[in-house]
Amino acid sequence: AGQKQVLWGVILAAVCYGLFSFYLGFWITGILVILYTMLSQAVDWWTGLYINQHCESKSRATTLSTWEMFRKLPYILVVGIITNISPWWLGVFILVTAALALLSATYSLTQRHKY
């Protein structure tokens, strides 16, 4: 898995996630949930492969553990916020976080240097 593959997966998942803030009907939302779940699992898998390919063996376990911690951190931080806000603010929250993920992945993808 290359860096571009991971970043394209993040971009597609961010678009699907951002569309959750709009009422699109039962079937379209269901398809988006399935697509987002598949994309997020693929990004997790690709990221693990990327870390395994590009990290030294002595720091690989620590790097994978750190990735897992960062991957779960947003859920921990926003659970209290999401449960206590109105549906309109939840939609705004989804759009803002999707835009941040989309912009950061797009910026990383357009950089000419390799990490």
C-alpha positions in Angstrom: 0.0 0.0 0.0 1.4 3.3 -1.0 0.9 6.7 0.5 -1.3 7.8 -2.4 -3.5 4.8 -2.0 -4.0 5.6 1.7 -4.7 9.3 1.0 -7.2 8.6 -1.8 -9.0 6.3 0.6 -9.1 9.1 3.2 -10.4 11.5 0.6 -13.2 9.2 -0.5 -14.1 8.3 3.1 -14.2 12.0 4.0 -16.6 12.7 1.1 -18.9 9.9 2.2 -18.7 11.0 5.8 -19.5 14.6 4.8 -22.6 13.5 3.0 -24.0 12.1 6.2 -24.8 15.6 7.3 -27.5 15.9 4.6 -30.8 14.1 4.6 -30.5 12.0 1.5 -33.1 9.4 2.1 -33.0 5.9 3.6 -31.4 4.0 0.7 -28.8 6.5 -0.2 -27.8 6.9 3.4 -27.6 3.1 3.8 -25.3 2.9 0.7 -23.1 5.7 2.1 -22.8 3.9 5.5 -21.8 0.7 3.8 -19.3 2.5 1.5 -17.9 4.6 4.3 -17.4 1.4 6.5 -15.7 -0.4 3.7 -13.4 2.6 2.9 -12.5 3.2 6.5 -11.6 -0.5 7.0 -9.5 -0.4 3.8 -7.7 2.8 5.0 -6.9 1.1 8.3 -5.6 -1.9 6.5 -3.6 0.2 4.0 -2.1 2.3 6.8 -1.0 -0.8 8.6 0.7 -2.1 5.5 2.3 1.3 4.9 3.6 1.4 8.4 4.9 -2.2 8.2 6.7 -1.3 4.9 8.3 2.0 6.0 9.2 1.6 9.7 12.2 -0.2 11.1 11.4 -3.4 13.0 12.5 -2.1 16.3 9.9 0.8 16.3 7.1 -0.9 14.2 5.0 -2.2 17.2 5.1 1.2 18.9 4.2 3.0 15.6 1.2 0.6 15.0 0.1 1.1 18.6 0.3 4.9 18.3 -1.7 4.7 15.0 -4.4 2.7 16.8 -4.5 5.2 19.6 -4.8 8.2 17.2 -7.5 6.3 15.2 -9.7 5.9 18.3 -9.0 9.3 19.8 -11.7 11.3 17.9 -14.4 8.9 19.2 -13.3 9.4 22.8 -13.0 13.2 22.5 -16.4 13.9 20.8 -18.8 11.4 22.4 -19.9 14.0 25.0 -20.2 16.8 22.5 -22.2 14.8 20.0 -24.7 13.4 22.5 -25.6 16.9 23.8 -26.0 18.9 20.6 -28.9 19.5 18.3 -29.2 17.7 14.9 -28.3 20.9 13.1 -25.0 21.3 15.0 -24.3 17.6 14.5 -24.5 18.2 10.8 -22.2 21.2 11.1 -19.8 19.1 13.1 -19.8 16.3 10.5 -19.2 18.8 7.6 -16.3 20.6 9.4 -14.5 17.4 10.4 -15.0 15.9 6.9 -13.7 19.1 5.4 -10.6 19.0 7.6 -9.9 15.4 6.7 -10.5 16.0 3.0 -8.3 19.2 3.0 -5.4 17.6 4.9 -5.4 14.5 2.7 -5.6 16.5 -0.5 -2.8 18.8 0.7 -0.6 15.7 1.5 -1.4 14.1 -1.8 -0.4 17.2 -3.8 3.0 17.6 -2.1 5.9 16.7 -4.4 8.1 15.2 -1.7 7.8 11.7 -0.2 7.6 11.0 3.5 
